Amino acid sequence: MIANIEQLRKADWHQMEIDVVRRIRLLHKMADHLEPGPINDKIADELILPNLRLLAAFCEAVEIEDKPREEDDDDQTREHGRRPLVG
């Protein structure tokens, strides 16, 4: 058990956060620019939607207290309220 805790302490959380956020932003940009068509449907079905489902499952698994914290919110959240990750 101690070895697992040591792995957590040694993890590069900062770099992981940067990598994850970059990829989420990329998926968002891709989704915003997809036009209807068979190739883009395949991209949505095989890349974007499965990853959104994984993110939604992650967010459900890692609960955060429901009190407002400005440092966790972005302008869109404050302006429009929380939106579901996957429709």
Helices and strands as residue ranges (DSSP letters): H 2-10, H 13-33, H 38-43, I 44-48, H 49-61, G 70-72, H 75-80
